Amino acid sequence: MAESRLAAAFEGEPAFVPYLAAGDPSYEASLEYVEALERGGADVIELGLPFSEPIAEGPTIQQAVVRALEAGMTPDRFFAFVEDLDVDVPLVCMTYYNLVYQYGTEQGPRPFVERAAEVGIDGFVIPDLPAEEAGPLREACDEFGLDLIFIVAPTTRGERLARMRELVSGYVYVQARLGTTGARADVSDQTEESLARVADWDVPKAVGFGIKTGEHAERIVAAGADGIIVGSALVDLVAEGHENGESTAAVADRLETLARELKRGAVAGAGGRPEPEGK
């Protein structure tokens, strides 16, 4: 099987994977914000398809989801949004399984995955789908050539961890700490332990939850991550701009600036890793 675009995005240097909720705070502004992230150095972009009960999200992203829903985001609008984006990097849809399962004229994930493939989505993160129940989605992804990314929490162990390893492709999302998403003032000391549990998996390891500065990114990569995932710190900029009445261009510039800082930090972290034994 040929290497996917997602896996290839981690080659050469650590990948920067930002997240934004599609349609927050409006369809048009959101397009500009996502494109600004690519200019800032994004290697992969995770796009949130808003769902009314985002159980894995902290307050920052929950509020982004509300703004996007109020602005009219739906699965079909999401697919149109992806088609309208002018970016060349791989795109991941992050959403909840009810939206995937109920889409189209037949129940089950296949119609959603087929449509996602048509518009240019490269993979999925579905936080509320247990690995034990992910077989049908994995089959649909295989049929249409998409990746299925799993979130490995600090508490994920045993049979569930083994099942994730069987089904994962593209990259694995390593959760840096327990709890919901959200930017933090410091980086969790659970990161190295979490990375150790997936060290022998044959996919890149991207760490998320709590990263908000270039220094955080540098430390995460120095600890062994192949990439960083950043959501809340970027969504905060969108929220601040919306609340303060800033222009779309001004917010896009701030997103691009922070993206550059995060990407630089990730690359610097690779330089701080110890040399492998025998080198």
matplotlib code that plots the C-alpha trace (Angstrom):
import matplotlib.pyplot as plt

x = [0.0, 1.4, 2.3, -0.5, -0.2, -0.7, 2.2, 4.4, 3.8, 5.9, 9.0, 12.1, 11.2, 8.6, 5.1, 3.0, -0.7, -3.0, -6.7, -9.6, -13.3, -14.6, -16.9, -15.8, -16.9, -18.1, -17.6, -15.6, -13.4, -12.7, -11.5, -8.9, -7.9, -7.2, -5.2, -3.2, -2.1, -0.7, 1.3, 2.6, 4.0, 1.2, 2.1, -1.4, -4.6, -7.2, -10.7, -13.4, -16.8, -19.0, -21.2, -23.7, -22.2, -18.4, -17.6, -13.8, -13.4, -12.7, -14.5, -12.4, -13.3, -16.8, -17.4, -15.8, -18.2, -21.2, -20.1, -19.7, -23.1, -24.7, -23.1, -24.7, -22.1, -23.5, -21.8, -22.7, -21.4, -18.3, -17.7, -18.3, -15.8, -13.1, -13.7, -13.3, -10.1, -7.0, -4.4, -2.0, -1.5, -3.4, -6.7, -8.1, -11.8, -12.2, -15.8, -18.1, -19.5, -23.2, -22.6, -20.6, -23.0, -26.2, -24.9, -26.5, -29.4, -28.1, -26.9, -23.3, -20.0, -19.6, -21.5, -19.7, -16.3, -17.1, -18.1, -15.1, -12.8, -14.4, -13.8, -10.2, -10.2, -7.2, -8.3, -10.4, -10.2, -13.4, -12.9, -16.1, -15.6, -14.2, -11.5, -13.6, -16.4, -14.3, -14.3, -16.9, -15.3, -11.9, -13.4, -14.8, -11.5, -9.7, -12.2, -11.7, -8.1, -8.4, -6.6, -8.1, -6.3, -6.8, -6.3, -4.1, -4.8, -2.5, -5.0, -5.3, -3.8, -4.4, -6.8, -8.0, -4.4, -3.7, -6.9, -5.9, -2.5, -4.2, -6.5, -4.6, -3.0, -1.6, -0.4, -1.4, -2.7, -0.9, -2.8, -0.4, -2.6, -5.9, -9.0, -10.4, -8.6, -7.2, -4.1, -2.0, 0.7, 3.1, 3.6, 2.5, 5.1, 3.0, 4.1, 7.2, 5.3, 2.5, 5.0, 6.8, 3.6, 3.4, 7.1, 7.1, 3.9, 4.6, 3.0, 4.2, 3.4, 1.9, 1.3, -1.6, -3.5, -2.1, 0.6, 0.5, 4.0, 7.1, 8.9, 6.2, 6.5, 10.3, 10.0, 7.4, 9.5, 12.7, 10.8, 10.4, 7.3, 7.2, 4.9, 2.7, -1.1, -2.3, -5.9, -7.0, -4.2, -5.2, -8.9, -8.3, -7.0, -10.1, -12.3, -10.4, -10.6, -14.3, -15.0, -12.9, -14.2, -10.9, -10.7, -10.4, -7.0, -5.7, -6.7, -5.3, -2.0, -1.9, -2.7, 0.1, 2.6, 1.7, 1.9, 5.4, 6.4, 5.0, 6.6, 10.0, 9.7, 9.0, 11.9, 14.2, 13.1, 14.3, 17.8, 17.6, 17.1, 19.8, 21.7, 20.6, 22.9, 25.7, 25.9]
y = [0.0, 3.4, 5.8, 8.3, 12.0, 12.3, 10.0, 11.7, 15.1, 13.9, 13.1, 15.3, 17.4, 17.5, 18.3, 21.1, 20.1, 23.0, 22.7, 25.2, 24.7, 25.1, 28.1, 29.9, 32.7, 32.7, 30.7, 33.4, 34.4, 30.7, 30.1, 32.9, 31.7, 28.1, 29.4, 31.6, 28.5, 27.0, 30.1, 29.9, 26.5, 23.9, 20.5, 19.0, 20.9, 19.4, 20.9, 20.5, 19.7, 21.1, 18.8, 20.0, 17.8, 18.0, 15.9, 15.8, 19.6, 22.2, 25.6, 27.3, 24.8, 24.3, 28.0, 27.8, 25.0, 27.1, 30.1, 27.8, 26.2, 29.6, 30.7, 27.8, 25.1, 21.6, 18.5, 19.6, 23.1, 21.6, 19.6, 22.8, 24.6, 22.0, 22.4, 26.2, 26.1, 27.0, 24.9, 22.1, 20.4, 17.2, 17.8, 15.8, 16.0, 15.9, 15.3, 13.0, 9.7, 10.5, 13.0, 10.4, 7.6, 9.5, 11.2, 10.3, 8.1, 5.0, 4.6, 3.8, 5.6, 4.8, 7.7, 10.3, 8.8, 8.7, 12.4, 13.3, 11.6, 13.4, 16.9, 16.2, 15.1, 12.8, 11.3, 11.4, 11.9, 10.7, 11.2, 9.4, 6.3, 3.4, 1.4, -1.7, -0.3, 1.3, -1.6, -0.2, 3.2, 1.5, -0.5, 2.6, 4.5, 1.6, 1.6, 5.3, 5.6, 7.7, 7.4, 6.8, 8.5, 7.5, 9.5, 7.6, 9.0, 8.6, 5.9, 4.0, 0.5, -3.2, -4.5, -1.0, 0.1, -3.0, -2.5, 1.1, -0.2, -2.6, 0.1, 3.3, 4.9, 8.3, 9.2, 8.6, 11.5, 11.2, 13.0, 14.8, 14.9, 13.8, 16.0, 18.0, 20.1, 23.5, 25.5, 25.2, 27.2, 24.3, 20.9, 17.7, 15.4, 12.5, 13.2, 11.0, 8.1, 8.4, 8.4, 5.4, 3.3, 3.9, 4.0, 0.8, 1.7, 2.1, 5.5, 9.0, 10.2, 13.7, 15.1, 17.4, 18.9, 22.0, 23.3, 27.0, 28.4, 27.7, 26.6, 24.0, 22.7, 22.5, 20.5, 18.1, 17.3, 17.0, 14.4, 12.2, 13.4, 13.4, 16.4, 18.7, 19.3, 22.8, 23.8, 25.9, 28.5, 29.2, 29.2, 31.7, 34.1, 33.7, 34.2, 37.3, 38.8, 38.1, 39.6, 42.7, 43.4, 42.9, 42.6, 39.2, 40.2, 41.2, 37.9, 36.0, 37.7, 36.8, 33.2, 33.1, 34.6, 32.1, 29.3, 30.3, 30.4, 26.9, 25.4, 26.9, 25.5, 22.0, 22.1, 23.4, 20.5, 18.0, 19.5, 18.9, 15.2, 12.9, 11.0, 7.4, 4.8, 3.7, 7.1]
z = [0.0, -1.0, 1.8, 2.5, 2.2, 6.0, 6.8, 4.2, 5.8, 8.8, 6.8, 6.9, 9.9, 12.7, 11.5, 12.7, 12.8, 13.7, 14.3, 13.7, 13.7, 10.2, 9.9, 13.0, 13.2, 9.6, 6.5, 4.7, 7.6, 8.5, 4.9, 5.3, 8.8, 7.6, 4.6, 6.9, 8.9, 5.7, 5.0, 8.6, 8.1, 8.7, 7.3, 8.0, 9.0, 11.2, 10.5, 13.1, 11.8, 14.5, 16.5, 19.1, 21.9, 21.6, 24.7, 24.2, 23.9, 26.5, 26.8, 24.1, 21.3, 22.6, 22.1, 18.6, 17.8, 18.9, 16.8, 13.7, 14.2, 14.7, 11.4, 9.6, 9.5, 8.5, 7.1, 3.5, 4.2, 5.6, 2.4, 0.3, 2.7, 2.0, -1.7, -1.5, 0.5, -1.4, 0.4, -0.7, 2.7, 3.7, 5.6, 8.5, 9.5, 13.3, 14.3, 16.1, 15.0, 14.9, 12.1, 10.2, 10.8, 9.9, 6.8, 3.4, 2.5, 4.2, 7.8, 8.4, 7.7, 4.0, 2.4, 4.6, 3.9, 0.1, 0.1, 2.2, -0.3, -3.2, -1.7, -0.7, 3.0, 3.8, 7.1, 10.2, 14.0, 15.7, 19.5, 20.6, 18.5, 20.5, 18.7, 19.4, 17.3, 14.5, 12.1, 9.7, 9.5, 8.9, 6.1, 4.5, 4.8, 3.2, 0.3, -0.4, 0.5, 3.7, 7.0, 10.4, 13.3, 16.9, 20.1, 22.6, 26.1, 29.1, 30.4, 27.1, 27.7, 27.1, 24.5, 23.5, 22.8, 20.8, 18.7, 18.0, 16.8, 14.4, 12.9, 12.9, 9.8, 8.9, 12.4, 16.0, 18.1, 21.4, 24.1, 26.4, 29.5, 30.9, 30.5, 27.7, 25.1, 26.0, 26.0, 29.2, 30.8, 30.9, 29.1, 30.8, 32.2, 31.0, 27.4, 27.5, 29.1, 26.5, 23.7, 25.1, 24.8, 21.1, 20.3, 18.2, 16.2, 12.5, 12.2, 13.1, 16.6, 17.0, 20.5, 21.3, 24.2, 25.9, 23.4, 22.9, 22.5, 20.4, 23.6, 24.3, 20.8, 21.1, 24.4, 23.0, 19.9, 22.0, 24.1, 21.0, 19.2, 15.4, 15.3, 17.4, 17.3, 18.4, 18.6, 21.5, 21.3, 17.7, 18.4, 21.2, 18.6, 16.5, 19.5, 20.6, 17.1, 16.9, 20.3, 19.7, 16.2, 14.5, 10.8, 9.3, 7.8, 11.2, 12.8, 9.9, 10.3, 14.0, 13.2, 10.7, 13.2, 15.9, 13.4, 12.4, 16.0, 16.7, 13.6, 14.4, 17.9, 16.6, 14.2, 17.0, 19.2, 16.7, 17.1, 20.8, 20.7, 22.0, 19.4, 19.0, 20.6, 18.3, 16.5]

ax = plt.figure().add_subplot(projection="3d")
ax.plot(x, y, z, "-o")
ax.set_aspect("equal")
plt.show()
